[in-house]
Amino acid sequence: MSRSASSRANRRGEPPPSPEPLPAPALDSHTHLDIVLGERPADDEHGEWATDEAVDAEIAAAAAVNVTRLVQVGVDVPSSRWSAALAERHPAVLAAVALHPNEAGAGKATDEALAEIDRLAALPRVRAVGETGLDRYRTGPEGWDAQEASFRAHIRIAKRHGVALVIHDRDAHEEILRVLDDEGAPEHTVFHCFSGDAAFARACVARGFVLSFAGTLTFGNAGDLREAAAVTPVRQLLVETDSPFLTPVPHRGRPNASRLVPHTVRALAEVTGTDLEELCHALTATAERVFGSWGP
């Protein structure tokens, strides 16, 4: 499925109601507000998918349930520019910039595109390079070398600018670790939408990586994910929506949004046996350690 088709599919249906607010501030460590709120025309190279008013309303809805910090994530050059501009404008938002591995597999990780990601990564409120990594599900073997070359380039960009690395890992666990071990991972490395089992979680934790869990944690068939979360130290946990994708239970299949992250936080508290308020504080502390302060 193409990015545009995916975005259309995940905006169908009525948006779910907001859940009960969390007892303390937390965050969404990975969202795509540009896809949540609209879709750029095919010839738009500026990434201006939504009005400032629509973006501000979405962020305010998240804040109303105590999701007070967001990381807006780019997947290509236009969305990375848009993400950086939003973070500069809005105090609740930090940005991550990158060429998604499926973009790389399609030949779009050109020298020019990587140079632009490098430029954006130097901006003050761009605090991560990602999402980058490897995807063995949507990209066939003919694109794997290009994906790996792009992944290595992104690792070097993150290290050059001293920012976090946000990893997309789909059906590529061992290959991801091989590249990270070979290149040397940045100080702060986050596995976005962690998808491994407990053994893979332990391998990541031993390397000091942070595991970010999305709404998939709440799915009935996600026993392996819950086991992975249970063996991960709280200080190496983050939570995310990946909105508009991966909407948590009880709203699976409807459009996701940052205001729905409390469902996943509550599930994570139950799985890890952590007091809910304590977990909110721990997630915030980890986010600030990884991404830096959101404050002025």
C-alpha positions as CSV (number, residue, x, y, z in Angstrom):
1,M,0.0,0.0,0.0
2,S,1.3,3.4,-0.9
3,R,1.7,6.2,1.7
4,S,-1.2,8.1,0.3
5,A,-3.4,5.0,0.2
6,S,-2.4,4.2,3.8
7,S,-3.3,7.7,4.9
8,R,-6.7,7.6,3.2
9,A,-7.4,4.2,4.8
10,N,-6.6,5.4,8.3
11,R,-8.8,8.5,8.1
12,R,-12.0,6.6,7.3
13,G,-14.7,6.4,9.9
14,E,-15.6,8.6,12.8
15,P,-12.7,9.7,15.1
16,P,-13.0,7.9,18.4
17,P,-13.8,9.8,21.6
18,S,-11.0,11.0,23.8
19,P,-10.2,8.8,26.8
20,E,-10.1,9.7,30.4
21,P,-7.1,12.1,31.0
22,L,-3.9,10.6,32.4
23,P,-3.1,11.5,36.0
24,A,0.2,13.2,35.1
25,P,1.6,14.6,31.8
26,A,2.9,12.1,29.3
27,L,3.8,12.3,25.6
28,D,3.4,10.8,22.1
29,S,6.9,10.0,21.0
30,H,6.0,9.4,17.3
31,T,3.1,11.0,15.4
32,H,2.5,12.0,11.8
33,L,0.2,15.1,12.2
34,D,0.6,15.8,8.5
35,I,-1.1,12.5,7.6
36,V,-3.6,12.8,10.5
37,L,-4.9,16.1,9.3
38,G,-4.7,16.0,5.5
39,E,-2.9,14.9,2.4
40,R,-0.7,17.1,0.2
41,P,-1.3,17.3,-3.5
42,A,1.0,15.1,-5.5
43,D,2.9,18.1,-6.8
44,D,3.2,19.9,-3.5
45,E,6.8,20.2,-2.4
46,H,6.2,22.4,0.6
47,G,4.5,20.0,3.1
48,E,1.7,22.4,4.1
49,W,-1.1,19.9,4.5
50,A,-3.1,21.6,7.2
51,T,-3.8,25.0,8.5
52,D,-2.1,26.2,11.7
53,E,-5.6,26.3,13.3
54,A,-6.2,22.6,12.6
55,V,-2.8,21.6,13.9
56,D,-3.2,23.6,17.0
57,A,-6.6,22.0,17.7
58,E,-5.2,18.5,17.3
59,I,-2.4,19.4,19.8
60,A,-4.8,21.0,22.2
61,A,-7.0,17.8,22.1
62,A,-4.0,15.8,23.1
63,A,-3.1,18.2,25.9
64,A,-6.7,18.0,27.2
65,V,-6.0,14.3,28.2
66,N,-2.5,15.2,29.6
67,V,-0.5,14.3,26.5
68,T,1.4,17.5,26.6
69,R,4.5,16.7,24.4
70,L,4.7,15.3,20.9
71,V,7.4,14.3,18.5
72,Q,6.3,15.0,14.9
73,V,8.1,12.6,12.5
74,G,9.0,13.1,8.8
75,V,9.2,10.3,6.3
76,D,10.5,12.2,3.2
77,V,12.0,15.6,2.4
78,P,8.7,17.6,2.3
79,S,7.2,16.0,5.5
80,S,10.6,16.5,7.2
81,R,10.6,20.2,6.3
82,W,7.0,20.5,7.5
83,S,7.9,18.7,10.8
84,A,10.8,21.0,11.5
85,A,8.7,24.1,10.8
86,L,5.9,22.9,13.1
87,A,8.4,22.3,15.9
88,E,9.8,25.7,15.5
89,R,6.4,27.2,15.7
90,H,4.8,25.1,18.5
91,P,6.3,24.7,22.0
92,A,4.6,21.3,22.5
93,V,6.3,19.8,19.5
94,L,9.8,18.5,18.7
95,A,10.7,17.1,15.3
96,A,12.4,14.1,13.7
97,V,13.5,14.1,10.1
98,A,14.4,11.3,7.7
99,L,13.8,9.4,4.5
100,H,11.6,6.4,5.4
101,P,13.3,3.1,4.5
102,N,10.6,2.4,1.9
103,E,11.4,5.7,0.3
104,A,15.0,4.7,0.2
105,G,14.1,1.3,-1.2
106,A,12.3,3.1,-4.0
107,G,15.5,5.0,-4.9
108,K,14.6,8.3,-3.2
109,A,17.6,8.5,-0.9
110,T,19.6,10.6,-3.3
111,D,22.6,12.6,-2.3
112,E,20.5,15.7,-2.6
113,A,17.7,14.3,-0.3
114,L,20.2,13.1,2.3
115,A,21.9,16.5,2.3
116,E,18.6,18.1,3.0
117,I,18.0,15.8,6.0
118,D,21.5,16.6,7.2
119,R,20.7,20.3,7.0
120,L,17.4,19.9,8.8
121,A,18.9,17.8,11.5
122,A,21.0,20.8,12.6
123,L,18.0,22.9,13.4
124,P,17.5,23.6,17.2
125,R,14.1,21.9,17.6
126,V,14.9,18.9,15.4
127,R,16.0,16.4,18.0
128,A,16.0,13.1,16.1
129,V,16.9,11.5,12.8
130,G,14.1,9.1,11.9
131,E,12.2,7.3,11.0
132,T,15.0,5.4,9.3
133,G,15.9,1.7,9.3
134,L,15.0,-1.4,7.3
135,D,11.7,-2.7,6.0
136,R,11.7,-6.3,4.6
137,Y,7.9,-6.3,4.4
138,R,6.9,-3.6,1.9
139,T,10.3,-3.4,0.0
140,G,11.5,-6.4,-1.9
141,P,15.0,-7.7,-2.1
142,E,15.8,-5.4,-5.0
143,G,15.6,-2.4,-2.7
144,W,17.4,-3.8,0.4
145,D,20.9,-2.5,-0.5
146,A,19.5,1.0,-1.0
147,Q,17.7,0.8,2.3
148,E,20.8,-0.2,4.2
149,A,22.9,2.5,2.6
150,S,20.3,5.1,3.5
151,F,20.1,3.7,7.1
152,R,23.9,3.9,7.5
153,A,23.8,7.5,6.2
154,H,21.1,8.4,8.7
155,I,23.0,6.9,11.6
156,R,26.0,9.1,10.6
157,I,23.8,12.2,10.4
158,A,22.4,11.6,13.9
159,K,25.8,11.1,15.4
160,R,27.2,14.2,13.6
161,H,24.5,16.4,15.1
162,G,24.3,14.6,18.5
163,V,20.6,13.8,18.2
164,A,18.6,10.7,18.7
165,L,18.1,8.0,16.1
166,V,14.5,6.7,15.6
167,I,14.3,3.3,13.9
168,H,11.7,1.7,11.7
169,D,12.2,-2.0,12.0
170,R,9.9,-4.3,10.0
171,D,10.8,-8.0,9.7
172,A,14.5,-7.0,10.0
173,H,15.4,-7.4,13.6
174,E,18.8,-9.1,13.2
175,E,19.8,-6.9,10.2
176,I,19.0,-3.8,12.2
177,L,21.3,-4.9,15.0
178,R,24.0,-5.9,12.6
179,V,24.1,-2.4,11.0
180,L,23.9,-0.6,14.4
181,D,26.7,-2.8,15.8
182,D,28.8,-2.1,12.7
183,E,28.2,1.6,12.5
184,G,28.1,2.3,16.3
185,A,24.7,3.4,17.5
186,P,24.1,7.0,18.6
187,E,23.9,7.7,22.3
188,H,20.1,7.7,22.2
189,T,18.5,5.1,19.9
190,V,14.8,4.4,19.8
191,F,13.0,1.5,18.3
192,H,9.8,3.1,17.1
193,C,6.7,0.9,17.3
194,F,8.7,-2.0,18.8
195,S,7.7,-5.2,17.1
196,G,10.0,-7.9,18.6
197,D,9.6,-10.6,21.2
198,A,11.1,-10.7,24.7
199,A,14.4,-12.1,23.4
200,F,14.8,-9.3,20.9
201,A,13.8,-6.8,23.6
202,R,16.6,-8.1,25.9
203,A,19.1,-7.7,23.1
204,C,18.1,-4.1,22.5
205,V,18.0,-3.3,26.2
206,A,21.5,-4.7,26.7
207,R,22.7,-2.2,24.1
208,G,21.1,0.7,25.9
209,F,18.3,1.2,23.3
210,V,14.9,2.6,24.2
211,L,11.8,0.7,23.1
212,S,8.7,2.7,22.1
213,F,5.4,0.8,22.2
214,A,2.4,1.8,20.1
215,G,-1.3,0.8,20.1
216,T,-0.3,-2.7,18.9
217,L,0.5,-3.4,22.5
218,T,-3.3,-3.5,23.2
219,F,-4.2,-5.9,20.4
220,G,-5.5,-9.3,21.4
221,N,-2.9,-11.2,19.4
222,A,0.1,-9.2,20.8
223,G,1.2,-11.5,23.6
224,D,4.8,-11.4,22.4
225,L,4.8,-7.6,22.5
226,R,3.4,-7.6,26.1
227,E,6.1,-10.0,27.1
228,A,8.7,-7.7,25.5
229,A,7.4,-4.7,27.4
230,A,7.4,-6.7,30.6
231,V,11.1,-7.4,30.4
232,T,12.1,-3.8,29.5
233,P,13.2,-1.5,32.3
234,V,10.9,1.4,32.8
235,R,13.6,3.9,32.1
236,Q,14.1,2.3,28.6
237,L,10.4,2.7,27.6
238,L,8.6,5.2,25.5
239,V,5.0,5.3,24.2
240,E,3.6,6.5,20.9
241,T,0.7,6.4,18.5
242,D,2.3,6.3,15.1
243,S,-1.0,8.1,14.3
244,P,-3.0,7.9,12.2
245,F,-2.0,4.3,12.2
246,L,-2.2,1.5,14.8
247,T,-5.2,2.8,16.7
248,P,-5.3,1.1,20.1
249,V,-8.1,-1.1,21.4
250,P,-11.0,-0.4,21.9
251,H,-10.9,1.8,18.8
252,R,-8.8,-0.4,16.5
253,G,-9.6,0.3,12.8
254,R,-10.7,3.9,13.4
255,P,-8.4,7.0,12.9
256,N,-5.7,7.3,15.5
257,A,-4.5,10.6,17.1
258,S,-2.2,11.7,19.9
259,R,-5.1,12.2,22.2
260,L,-5.6,8.4,22.2
261,V,-2.2,7.5,23.6
262,P,-3.6,7.2,27.2
263,H,-5.0,3.8,26.1
264,T,-1.5,2.5,25.4
265,V,0.0,4.1,28.5
266,R,-2.6,2.4,30.6
267,A,-1.9,-0.9,28.9
268,L,1.8,-0.4,29.4
269,A,1.3,0.3,33.1
270,E,-0.7,-3.0,33.5
271,V,1.9,-5.0,31.6
272,T,4.9,-3.7,33.5
273,G,3.1,-3.6,36.9
274,T,3.9,0.1,37.3
275,D,1.7,2.7,39.0
276,L,0.1,4.7,36.2
277,E,1.1,8.1,37.5
278,E,4.6,6.9,38.2
279,L,4.8,5.6,34.6
280,C,3.7,8.9,33.2
281,H,6.5,10.6,35.1
282,A,9.0,8.0,33.9
283,L,8.0,8.3,30.3
284,T,8.4,12.0,30.4
285,A,11.8,11.7,32.0
286,T,12.9,9.2,29.4
287,A,11.6,11.5,26.6
288,E,13.5,14.4,27.9
289,R,16.7,12.3,28.3
290,V,16.4,11.1,24.7
291,F,15.0,14.2,22.9
292,G,16.0,17.1,25.3
293,S,13.7,19.6,26.8
294,W,10.5,20.8,25.1
295,G,10.6,24.0,27.2
296,P,11.6,27.5,26.2
